[in-house]
Amino acid sequence: MNNTKIFILHYAIEKPIAALLKKDLGGSLHVEFEERSFFLKFKPGDPVVVCISENNTYSIKSGDIDNIINKGETVAIKLDETVNMQMQSRRKFKRYPASQFCDVKGVYTKKKGTAILKNVSSHGLFLYSKNEFKVNDVVEASVYFGNIIFFIEGKIVREIEGKEHRGYGISIKDTDLLSLKNIREFMRVYQYEFIKSIDADLVKKANDMDFVFDFFEESNASERINDAAFKLYEALRRHR
């Protein structure tokens, strides 16, 4: 797998970055870039999305920057694969990896701060922040992508203490149709642009799919049922 071409998506860089995979040490990737300027944007603990292309197949994985090696010549990325596989089987809605900047503020408090989106599903998201919130806080995340801001409201249901930041799991109410619509639209646009930047031909094959990442990973029945309900709601709303 040495010198395999891969792509890295990082919240501080607009497009996926091409790189070479030098080593895969059991889920710890050593990655080398052609442009040294990228290293100025990387920090330990940053979430990233890794796309590995091999034998005409694509594998998309979630991970975090572990450390910078050899004075900025190589980045070590720790993949979440084992944890994700264990958690994914217990989740009602499949989560997709992300690395995107957002603002977070309390709906009923004056708390506010910045955060990085780590992963997203049709009914929730998980983000990293150095700002302190509490479980059961209702917050609004303003997720930035290009010239669009997606406003997503939900309740913090999980908090994880980390070395560089705190992790917060946020759940969206089934009755909050606006937030649910916004999170699904963000997923569609974000994933579409990610795939298009890597390989424009894939977009043609994935155009009619609800989630572009489903081209690589089959979605479960609950997501398809949920999507059908949204389409019905939108159809009824347009004809009122």
Residue pairs with C-beta under 8 A, 6 or more apart in sequence:
1 21
1 24
1 54
2 21
2 22
2 23
3 20
3 21
3 22
4 20
4 21
4 52
4 53
4 54
5 18
5 19
5 20
5 21
5 53
6 18
6 19
6 20
6 21
6 29
6 31
6 50
6 51
6 52
6 53
7 16
7 17
7 18
7 19
7 50
7 51
7 53
7 197
7 198
8 16
8 17
8 19
8 31
8 48
8 49
8 50
8 51
8 77
9 16
9 17
9 48
9 49
9 50
9 51
9 98
9 99
9 194
10 17
10 38
10 41
10 42
10 46
10 48
10 99
11 46
11 47
11 99
11 100
11 101
11 116
11 117
12 41
12 46
12 101
13 38
13 41
15 197
16 51
16 194
16 197
16 198
17 33
17 35
17 38
18 34
19 31
19 32
19 33
19 34
20 31
20 32
20 33
21 29
21 30
21 31
21 52
22 30
22 31
22 32
22 74
23 29
23 30
24 30
27 78
27 79
27 81
27 82
28 66
28 76
28 77
28 78
28 79
29 50
29 63
29 76
29 77
29 78
29 79
30 69
30 74
30 75
30 76
31 74
31 75
31 76
31 77
32 73
32 74
32 75
33 39
33 75
36 72
36 73
39 68
39 72
39 75
42 65
42 68
42 75
43 65
43 164
44 65
44 66
44 67
44 68
44 163
44 164
45 64
45 65
45 128
45 162
45 163
45 164
45 165
46 64
46 65
46 99
46 116
47 62
47 63
47 64
47 97
47 98
47 99
47 116
47 117
47 118
47 128
48 62
48 63
48 64
48 65
48 77
48 99
49 60
49 61
49 62
49 63
49 97
49 98
49 99
49 194
50 60
50 61
50 62
50 63
50 77
50 79
51 58
51 59
51 60
51 61
51 194
51 198
52 58
52 59
52 60
52 61
53 198
53 199
58 198
58 199
58 202
58 216
59 216
60 97
60 213
60 216
60 217
61 79
61 80
61 81
61 97
62 79
62 80
62 81
62 84
62 97
62 118
62 119
63 77
63 78
63 79
63 80
63 97
64 77
64 78
64 80
65 75
65 76
65 77
65 78
66 76
66 77
66 78
67 75
67 76
68 74
68 75
68 76
69 75
69 76
80 97
84 95
87 95
88 94
88 95
91 121
92 123
92 222
93 121
93 122
93 123
93 124
93 222
93 223
93 226
94 121
94 217
94 219
94 220
94 223
95 119
95 120
95 121
95 124
95 126
96 119
96 120
96 121
96 187
96 191
96 211
96 213
97 118
97 119
98 117
98 118
98 119
98 120
98 190
99 116
99 117
99 118
100 116
100 117
100 143
100 144
100 145
100 190
101 114
101 115
101 116
101 117
101 143
101 144
102 114
102 115
102 116
102 117
102 127
102 141
102 142
102 143
102 144
103 112
103 113
103 114
103 115
103 141
103 142
103 144
104 112
104 113
104 114
104 115
104 127
104 129
104 131
104 133
104 139
104 140
104 141
104 142
105 111
105 112
105 113
105 139
105 140
105 142
106 112
106 133
106 137
106 138
106 139
107 138
107 139
107 140
107 153
108 138
109 137
111 131
111 132
111 133
111 137
111 139
112 131
113 129
113 130
113 131
113 133
114 129
114 130
114 131
115 127
115 128
115 129
115 131
115 141
115 168
116 127
116 128
116 129
116 165
117 125
117 126
117 127
117 141
117 143
118 125
118 126
118 127
118 128
118 167
119 125
119 126
120 126
120 183
120 186
120 187
122 180
122 183
122 184
122 187
122 223
122 226
122 227
123 171
123 172
123 174
123 180
123 183
123 226
124 154
124 157
124 169
124 170
124 171
124 172
124 183
125 141
125 152
125 154
125 169
125 170
125 183
126 158
126 167
126 168
126 169
126 170
127 141
127 167
127 168
127 170
128 162
128 164
128 165
128 166
128 167
128 168
129 165
129 166
129 168
130 164
130 165
130 166
131 166
132 166
133 139
133 156
133 159
133 166
133 168
134 156
134 159
135 156
135 157
135 158
135 159
136 155
136 156
136 157
137 155
137 156
138 153
138 154
138 155
138 156
139 153
139 154
139 155
139 156
139 170
140 151
140 152
140 153
141 151
141 152
141 153
141 154
141 170
142 149
142 150
142 151
142 152
143 149
143 150
143 151
143 152
143 186
145 186
145 189
145 190
145 193
146 193
148 189
150 182
150 183
150 185
150 186
151 178
151 179
151 182
152 170
152 172
152 179
152 182
152 183
152 186
153 172
153 176
153 179
154 170
154 171
154 172
154 173
154 176
154 179
155 170
155 171
155 173
156 168
156 169
156 170
157 169
157 170
157 171
158 167
158 168
158 169
159 166
159 167
159 168
159 169
160 166
160 167
160 168
160 169
161 167
172 179
172 180
172 183
173 179
174 180
177 233
180 230
181 230
184 230
187 211
188 210
188 211
188 212
191 211
191 212
191 213
192 203
192 206
192 212
194 212
195 202
195 203
195 206
195 212
195 215
196 202
196 203
202 215
203 212
205 215
206 212
206 214
206 215
209 215
210 219
210 223
210 224
210 227
211 219
211 223
